[in-house]
Amino acid sequence: MKRSFLKLIIFLAFVSFLSSVKADSDSGIIKIDNPLKFDNFWDLLSNILNFLFYASLPIGALIIAISAYYLLFSGGEPEKVKTAKNMIIWTLVGIVVIFLAMPIIALLKEILGVNG
């Protein structure tokens, strides 16, 4: 099952790549359009971080709710309480990292002198 899914993904990636290839019949030049629609690496990174930022908030809230469920129904068992607390702590750490990613990238761009 995993192999057929992987083959399907590879096939779809190849087909989508071929749709961006265009040949000019007069000059014989083959042009490949940029499928990402970004002019530089920093724009790509910025859009990925924006997506992660907005996706992390509901996912983080869901994980915190699940860990609260674990905590409430742990029945006082120390191992389950520890698991729930670790889930909450690491979820909050992940959210803080996502929140700090944009300022860190902005600082790196300023240090390296990158425009855009």
Beta strands, then each sheet from edge to edge (+ up, - down):
strand 1: 21-23
strand 2: 30-32
sheet 1: 1+ 2-
end
